């Protein structure tokens, strides 16, 4: 009898140790590894961009404008003779410098609003539903255009507008998760032992909704990057001469009949960066979502 109890007590520990780690699961998926490599390269460019760029991104050389790739300018020059490689590298700082804080602020604001609505219910829940439904009735790009038309184009306002546009999605996800968890048996036990609502929310509800939030965060980053590029392309985001990918696209389209290199270079880096974040986000979803992996993972 004693041996049976001991073996049963040791069994979960053995199963837990045999469970593949997150890193192991990640490296089993080539698409996730490719996405991670792209993200690491972008982060390196984001941090060390000014030292990696071979030229100043705003230095003009009219004599060598709209040149194709050469030994001096690896990916060519734009209509003012500025080195496109340097502008694309510094543009990484703009793209990630807008996307990361915008999505993070949306995550924080959406989590707070969703937890309040899902846990308190009543008129707070009804008010959140009305506001989020009204905001999500517009595509995120259209909502951002409407908000930016009321504000002065700048990086700070661009971050604010993208964060506001993405907050309803996080609020609805968090609300749905809280509604499913707040009536759980272990939450009822904690409540019976006198635990406060704040303690229950922070200790039991919040840790259980972090996985889908991080998955959504990874999936929203490429969308935020393309939103920034699109708004800058339309002249409502980053203003020239700041080397945003959207600005490079806008300036390149004006001279596309003479040289297509600015449009091609900016389009490729935008495509590769969004593809990397998308593939990594999908891999993260496959690993962390029990409904897709077939196993529970904390």
Legacy VTK file of the C-alpha trace (Angstrom):
# vtk DataFile Version 3.0
C-alpha trace
ASCII
DATASET POLYDATA
POINTS 298 float
0.000 0.000 0.000
2.823 2.379 0.930
4.669 1.623 -2.307
1.516 2.364 -4.303
1.073 5.771 -2.633
4.725 6.648 -3.195
4.590 5.633 -6.846
1.430 7.682 -7.387
2.996 10.699 -5.692
6.112 10.448 -7.852
4.222 9.901 -11.100
3.287 13.585 -11.816
6.904 14.632 -11.247
8.104 12.098 -13.810
5.495 13.201 -16.343
6.389 16.824 -15.761
10.100 16.190 -16.297
9.385 14.272 -19.517
7.342 17.139 -20.980
9.259 18.946 -23.765
10.450 22.430 -22.856
9.362 25.561 -24.679
12.767 25.905 -26.355
12.647 22.284 -27.513
9.149 22.750 -28.917
10.228 25.953 -30.657
13.251 24.413 -32.371
11.108 21.562 -33.648
9.291 24.084 -35.850
11.413 25.565 -38.679
8.926 28.390 -39.285
9.211 29.489 -35.659
13.015 29.369 -35.782
12.998 31.442 -38.975
10.690 33.997 -37.361
12.876 34.136 -34.250
16.007 34.724 -36.351
14.294 37.606 -38.180
13.177 39.135 -34.872
16.695 38.861 -33.406
18.184 40.552 -36.492
15.602 43.351 -36.275
16.346 43.836 -32.576
20.078 44.066 -33.334
19.368 46.712 -35.973
17.072 48.499 -33.535
19.724 48.669 -30.807
22.915 49.083 -32.824
21.497 50.688 -35.989
23.437 53.994 -35.804
26.730 52.071 -35.552
25.843 49.504 -38.237
24.599 51.979 -40.872
27.457 52.765 -43.306
26.294 56.368 -43.929
24.173 59.020 -42.303
20.517 58.351 -43.212
19.942 62.026 -44.041
23.245 62.819 -45.817
22.481 63.921 -49.398
24.623 63.228 -52.467
22.772 64.652 -55.469
25.434 63.486 -57.932
24.654 59.845 -57.086
20.867 59.980 -56.746
18.639 57.068 -57.802
21.606 54.797 -58.392
21.198 51.004 -58.528
23.056 48.768 -56.051
26.828 49.157 -56.190
29.910 48.599 -54.049
29.514 52.033 -52.456
25.743 51.719 -51.926
24.738 48.101 -51.462
21.008 48.577 -52.143
21.185 51.849 -54.088
20.297 55.477 -53.345
17.085 57.504 -53.271
16.042 60.668 -55.122
18.356 62.819 -52.991
21.344 60.500 -53.163
20.856 59.196 -49.621
22.070 55.665 -48.950
19.040 53.358 -48.892
20.677 50.708 -46.707
21.367 53.268 -43.984
17.821 54.614 -44.200
16.331 51.117 -44.014
18.469 50.237 -40.989
17.487 53.399 -39.109
13.922 52.855 -40.277
13.944 49.678 -38.188
14.264 51.868 -35.091
11.194 53.810 -36.157
9.119 50.711 -36.992
9.886 48.841 -33.767
9.991 52.055 -31.731
6.353 52.653 -32.680
5.031 49.070 -32.784
6.417 47.804 -29.458
5.187 50.615 -27.152
1.871 50.937 -29.013
1.012 47.246 -28.667
2.326 47.138 -25.082
0.167 50.090 -24.029
-2.825 48.467 -25.751
-2.103 45.244 -23.853
-1.948 46.992 -20.481
-5.031 49.156 -21.055
-7.034 46.271 -22.527
-6.085 43.973 -19.649
-7.203 46.495 -17.029
-10.483 47.255 -18.780
-11.224 43.604 -19.557
-10.565 42.445 -15.998
-12.763 45.184 -14.542
-15.599 44.394 -16.931
-15.371 40.623 -16.626
-14.975 40.511 -12.858
-17.342 43.301 -11.824
-19.995 42.731 -14.492
-23.154 44.846 -14.464
-23.048 48.307 -15.984
-19.237 48.228 -16.216
-19.417 45.173 -18.457
-22.230 46.651 -20.554
-20.338 49.933 -21.019
-17.204 48.095 -22.172
-19.189 46.045 -24.680
-20.771 49.169 -26.166
-17.463 51.039 -26.443
-15.463 48.131 -27.875
-18.181 47.203 -30.359
-18.353 50.801 -31.530
-14.574 51.014 -31.980
-14.235 47.626 -33.637
-16.949 48.521 -36.125
-14.201 50.485 -37.903
-11.077 48.796 -39.323
-8.008 49.656 -37.254
-6.464 51.615 -40.140
-9.633 53.680 -40.661
-9.892 54.388 -36.945
-6.232 55.438 -36.861
-6.777 57.729 -39.863
-9.758 59.345 -38.164
-7.842 59.927 -34.922
-4.692 61.216 -36.638
-6.748 63.698 -38.644
-7.549 65.356 -35.311
-3.942 65.306 -34.079
-0.620 66.591 -35.359
1.397 63.864 -37.114
4.259 62.749 -34.858
5.759 59.564 -33.483
4.140 60.119 -30.079
0.687 60.631 -31.570
1.232 57.644 -33.860
1.944 55.413 -30.859
-1.117 56.772 -29.057
-3.433 56.250 -32.027
-2.275 52.674 -32.690
-2.602 51.832 -28.980
-6.160 53.175 -28.886
-7.039 51.230 -32.030
-5.757 47.924 -30.612
-7.035 48.252 -27.031
-10.612 46.964 -27.691
-9.291 43.644 -28.995
-7.316 42.986 -25.811
-10.203 44.138 -23.623
-12.610 41.674 -25.230
-10.139 38.773 -25.012
-9.424 39.467 -21.333
-13.139 39.879 -20.542
-13.957 36.522 -22.130
-11.135 34.794 -20.233
-12.157 36.351 -16.913
-15.801 35.322 -17.384
-14.663 31.739 -17.925
-12.320 31.691 -14.913
-14.107 33.724 -12.231
-16.666 30.967 -11.581
-14.044 28.230 -11.363
-14.006 26.001 -8.321
-10.624 27.141 -7.030
-11.722 30.791 -7.274
-14.848 29.990 -5.264
-12.687 28.275 -2.633
-10.422 31.329 -2.369
-13.457 33.574 -2.065
-14.888 31.340 0.691
-11.640 31.662 2.642
-12.008 35.449 2.592
-9.662 36.403 -0.239
-10.306 39.894 -1.582
-11.344 40.535 -5.184
-8.027 42.243 -5.916
-6.049 39.289 -4.557
-8.094 36.801 -6.571
-7.697 38.872 -9.728
-3.918 39.257 -9.392
-3.033 35.827 -8.024
-5.451 33.501 -9.796
-7.100 35.167 -12.774
-4.277 37.239 -14.286
-1.672 34.413 -14.444
-4.175 32.185 -16.247
-4.880 34.688 -19.027
-1.293 35.706 -19.804
-0.669 32.998 -22.423
-3.403 34.087 -24.872
-2.420 37.717 -24.300
1.204 37.108 -25.242
0.079 35.159 -28.298
-2.119 38.083 -29.338
0.757 40.477 -28.636
3.064 38.566 -30.973
0.376 38.472 -33.672
-0.391 42.204 -33.379
3.201 43.406 -33.713
3.427 42.837 -37.497
0.058 44.528 -37.936
1.276 47.535 -35.946
4.412 47.712 -38.106
2.360 47.758 -41.308
-0.043 50.307 -39.783
2.851 52.649 -39.011
4.256 52.203 -42.515
0.853 52.781 -44.104
0.146 55.945 -42.131
3.637 57.283 -42.834
3.170 56.460 -46.518
0.003 58.583 -46.496
1.821 61.452 -44.781
-0.052 61.099 -41.474
2.660 59.335 -39.512
6.387 59.960 -39.436
7.403 63.047 -41.397
10.423 63.303 -43.743
13.405 63.334 -43.481
12.942 60.733 -40.707
13.760 57.407 -42.430
10.559 55.444 -41.880
9.831 52.524 -44.196
6.546 54.168 -45.135
8.317 57.446 -45.953
10.838 55.578 -48.127
7.954 53.916 -49.975
6.190 57.244 -50.492
9.295 58.949 -51.847
10.159 55.946 -53.989
6.760 55.840 -55.672
7.228 59.428 -56.815
10.314 58.365 -58.841
9.397 54.754 -59.601
9.574 55.304 -63.389
13.209 56.330 -63.024
14.330 53.847 -60.341
12.350 51.101 -58.636
15.018 50.282 -56.036
13.639 52.423 -53.167
10.181 50.837 -53.477
11.607 47.335 -53.872
13.995 47.643 -50.914
11.399 49.098 -48.531
8.782 46.555 -49.609
11.152 43.629 -49.062
12.221 44.640 -45.565
8.610 45.356 -44.616
7.522 41.956 -45.957
10.355 40.042 -44.265
9.897 41.736 -40.886
6.125 41.211 -40.765
6.564 37.623 -41.958
9.067 36.945 -39.177
6.784 38.257 -36.441
3.781 36.434 -37.927
5.551 33.065 -38.129
6.904 33.413 -34.592
3.474 34.422 -33.292
1.805 31.439 -34.941
4.456 29.117 -33.505
3.972 30.646 -30.071
0.239 30.046 -30.414
0.767 26.406 -31.400
3.010 25.799 -28.393
1.075 27.654 -25.711
-2.535 27.031 -26.768
-3.647 23.678 -25.252
-6.487 23.372 -27.766
-3.918 23.195 -30.575
-1.116 21.267 -28.867
-3.337 18.713 -27.171
-1.648 19.183 -23.785
-1.868 21.568 -20.884
0.990 24.013 -20.455
1.315 26.747 -17.840
LINES 1 299
298 0 1 2 3 4 5 6 7 8 9 10 11 12 13 14 15 16 17 18 19 20 21 22 23 24 25 26 27 28 29 30 31 32 33 34 35 36 37 38 39 40 41 42 43 44 45 46 47 48 49 50 51 52 53 54 55 56 57 58 59 60 61 62 63 64 65 66 67 68 69 70 71 72 73 74 75 76 77 78 79 80 81 82 83 84 85 86 87 88 89 90 91 92 93 94 95 96 97 98 99 100 101 102 103 104 105 106 107 108 109 110 111 112 113 114 115 116 117 118 119 120 121 122 123 124 125 126 127 128 129 130 131 132 133 134 135 136 137 138 139 140 141 142 143 144 145 146 147 148 149 150 151 152 153 154 155 156 157 158 159 160 161 162 163 164 165 166 167 168 169 170 171 172 173 174 175 176 177 178 179 180 181 182 183 184 185 186 187 188 189 190 191 192 193 194 195 196 197 198 199 200 201 202 203 204 205 206 207 208 209 210 211 212 213 214 215 216 217 218 219 220 221 222 223 224 225 226 227 228 229 230 231 232 233 234 235 236 237 238 239 240 241 242 243 244 245 246 247 248 249 250 251 252 253 254 255 256 257 258 259 260 261 262 263 264 265 266 267 268 269 270 271 272 273 274 275 276 277 278 279 280 281 282 283 284 285 286 287 288 289 290 291 292 293 294 295 296 297
